[in-house]
Amino acid sequence: MDYQTRVTTVLEVCSAHEVQRIAASVRMGPVKTIPVPKARSQKPKADPHYSAAVQRAKDVAERLRRAEVIDAEGHRIRTDLPADMRDGQDRDYGG
């Protein structure tokens, strides 16, 4: 069987997409991988930034409580709007 006959036979059996996929896999060759040992019972490490982030969040919450924006549970107290945003005012959104 000559080359042309083999190509025609493959095209009759497989779609063009399958032929491209097969040709690509033949050209690529084998790929070597490196085995990676699995770690067992690895304890998560402590995040060095966590404690500082918690402290910043507490400071912001305390500042909002002192300004009477939120209550002790973190619910918003103030619902007032700036003077230019109230009903009946000529509102300018800067656009």
Residue frames as qw, qx, qy, qz and C-alpha x, y, z in Angstrom:
[[0.000, 0.892, 0.452, 0.000, 0.00, 0.00, 0.00],
 [0.446, 0.356, -0.018, 0.821, 1.54, 3.33, -1.02],
 [0.150, -0.183, -0.394, 0.888, 1.44, 6.61, 0.91],
 [0.319, -0.053, -0.229, -0.918, -1.42, 8.16, -1.07],
 [0.588, -0.270, -0.695, -0.313, -3.64, 5.11, -0.53],
 [0.445, -0.296, -0.676, 0.507, -2.97, 5.17, 3.25],
 [0.016, 0.115, 0.183, -0.976, -3.80, 8.90, 3.50],
 [0.464, -0.139, -0.433, -0.760, -7.03, 8.39, 1.58],
 [0.584, -0.289, -0.759, -0.016, -8.00, 5.46, 3.82],
 [0.293, -0.258, -0.551, 0.738, -7.39, 7.46, 7.01],
 [0.180, 0.057, -0.022, -0.982, -9.44, 10.40, 5.71],
 [0.530, -0.217, -0.612, -0.545, -12.32, 8.09, 4.86],
 [0.582, -0.341, -0.713, 0.194, -12.37, 6.62, 8.40],
 [0.370, -0.482, -0.397, 0.688, -11.57, 9.72, 10.53],
 [0.142, 0.953, 0.267, 0.016, -12.75, 13.32, 10.45],
 [0.466, 0.675, -0.178, 0.544, -10.29, 16.11, 9.66],
 [0.371, -0.776, 0.281, -0.424, -10.25, 17.18, 13.31],
 [0.919, -0.328, 0.221, -0.007, -9.36, 13.68, 14.48],
 [0.828, 0.382, -0.021, 0.411, -6.58, 13.46, 11.87],
 [0.145, 0.787, -0.248, 0.546, -5.09, 16.75, 13.13],
 [0.636, -0.648, 0.289, -0.304, -5.29, 15.56, 16.74],
 [0.975, -0.068, 0.150, 0.151, -3.62, 12.25, 15.91],
 [0.655, 0.566, -0.097, 0.491, -0.90, 13.96, 13.86],
 [0.125, -0.816, 0.285, -0.487, -0.18, 16.41, 16.70],
 [0.793, -0.512, 0.289, -0.160, 0.12, 13.62, 19.26],
 [0.938, 0.177, 0.065, 0.291, 2.49, 11.65, 17.01],
 [0.436, 0.698, -0.164, 0.544, 4.74, 14.69, 16.51],
 [0.375, -0.811, 0.219, -0.393, 4.83, 15.60, 20.19],
 [0.557, 0.266, -0.733, 0.286, 6.28, 12.39, 21.54],
 [0.635, -0.503, -0.566, 0.154, 6.25, 11.21, 25.14],
 [0.115, -0.781, 0.190, -0.584, 6.33, 13.70, 28.00],
 [0.572, -0.046, -0.692, 0.438, 8.31, 12.82, 31.12],
 [0.434, -0.768, -0.086, -0.464, 6.90, 13.74, 34.49],
 [0.224, 0.350, -0.711, 0.567, 8.52, 13.94, 37.89],
 [0.552, -0.502, -0.664, -0.056, 6.74, 12.06, 40.69],
 [0.115, -0.541, 0.295, -0.779, 5.80, 14.33, 43.58],
 [0.301, -0.177, -0.878, 0.328, 5.41, 12.72, 46.99],
 [0.377, -0.675, -0.398, -0.495, 2.08, 13.40, 48.67],
 [0.032, 0.315, -0.566, 0.761, 2.26, 15.20, 52.00],
 [0.516, -0.455, -0.716, -0.122, 0.17, 13.60, 54.71],
 [0.485, -0.729, -0.431, 0.218, -1.40, 15.36, 57.68],
 [0.398, 0.241, -0.051, 0.884, 0.15, 18.68, 56.87],
 [0.183, -0.714, -0.502, 0.453, -0.90, 21.30, 59.39],
 [0.305, 0.827, 0.232, 0.411, -1.78, 24.69, 57.85],
 [0.481, 0.012, -0.244, 0.842, 0.69, 27.44, 58.65],
 [0.100, -0.766, -0.427, 0.469, -0.39, 30.55, 60.53],
 [0.379, 0.744, 0.260, 0.484, -0.97, 33.62, 58.38],
 [0.473, -0.177, -0.263, 0.822, 1.43, 36.34, 59.56],
 [0.044, -0.216, -0.164, -0.962, -0.92, 39.12, 58.36],
 [0.387, -0.523, -0.718, -0.248, -4.12, 37.79, 59.97],
 [0.417, -0.569, -0.500, 0.502, -3.68, 39.29, 63.44],
 [0.158, -0.231, 0.060, 0.958, -2.82, 42.73, 62.02],
 [0.206, -0.270, -0.587, -0.735, -5.88, 42.62, 59.72],
 [0.423, -0.584, -0.692, 0.022, -8.16, 41.67, 62.63],
 [0.348, -0.481, -0.309, 0.743, -6.77, 44.55, 64.68],
 [0.022, -0.031, 0.293, 0.955, -7.32, 47.03, 61.82],
 [0.319, -0.432, -0.686, -0.491, -10.94, 45.85, 61.44],
 [0.438, -0.597, -0.590, 0.323, -11.53, 46.26, 65.19],
 [0.258, -0.318, -0.079, 0.909, -10.03, 49.77, 65.10],
 [0.126, -0.164, -0.472, -0.857, -12.28, 50.81, 62.21],
 [0.410, -0.535, -0.711, -0.201, -15.36, 49.37, 63.95],
 [0.410, -0.539, -0.445, 0.586, -14.50, 51.25, 67.14],
 [0.125, -0.149, 0.136, 0.972, -14.00, 54.49, 65.23],
 [0.269, -0.327, -0.598, -0.681, -17.44, 54.05, 63.58],
 [0.451, -0.577, -0.668, 0.128, -19.02, 53.35, 66.99],
 [0.324, -0.426, -0.250, 0.807, -17.48, 56.53, 68.46],
 [0.056, 0.049, -0.313, -0.947, -18.79, 58.53, 65.51],
 [0.479, 0.294, 0.598, -0.571, -22.23, 56.95, 66.16],
 [0.445, 0.333, -0.550, -0.624, -22.43, 55.52, 62.66],
 [0.654, -0.066, -0.732, -0.178, -22.93, 51.92, 63.88],
 [0.677, -0.593, 0.149, -0.410, -24.22, 50.44, 67.14],
 [0.451, -0.541, 0.703, -0.098, -22.57, 47.78, 69.34],
 [0.799, 0.134, 0.586, -0.013, -23.77, 44.95, 67.06],
 [0.346, -0.163, 0.587, 0.713, -22.47, 46.66, 63.92],
 [0.267, 0.685, 0.655, 0.172, -25.85, 47.85, 62.59],
 [0.243, 0.295, 0.135, 0.914, -25.90, 51.26, 60.93],
 [0.090, -0.606, -0.561, 0.556, -27.51, 54.02, 63.01],
 [0.087, 0.560, -0.080, -0.820, -27.14, 57.08, 60.83],
 [0.489, 0.445, 0.706, 0.254, -29.38, 57.14, 57.79],
 [0.141, 0.876, 0.122, -0.446, -29.23, 60.86, 57.07],
 [0.698, 0.466, 0.286, 0.463, -28.03, 62.14, 53.72],
 [0.338, -0.180, 0.035, 0.923, -25.85, 65.12, 52.90],
 [0.236, 0.588, 0.289, -0.718, -27.83, 68.32, 52.28],
 [0.302, 0.455, -0.456, -0.703, -27.36, 68.24, 48.50],
 [0.177, 0.030, -0.952, -0.249, -28.69, 64.65, 48.30],
 [0.239, 0.316, 0.734, -0.551, -32.01, 65.17, 50.14],
 [0.254, 0.594, 0.726, 0.237, -35.40, 65.19, 48.37],
 [0.083, 0.946, 0.306, -0.073, -36.30, 68.50, 46.76],
 [0.322, -0.730, 0.311, 0.515, -32.69, 69.60, 46.31],
 [0.630, 0.716, -0.250, -0.166, -31.01, 70.25, 42.98],
 [0.845, -0.330, 0.384, 0.172, -28.81, 67.18, 42.85],
 [0.425, 0.783, -0.435, -0.128, -25.52, 67.31, 41.03],
 [0.964, -0.165, 0.194, 0.076, -23.82, 63.96, 40.51],
 [0.338, -0.677, 0.472, 0.452, -20.74, 65.49, 38.97],
 [0.596, 0.153, 0.702, 0.359, -21.41, 64.03, 35.52]]
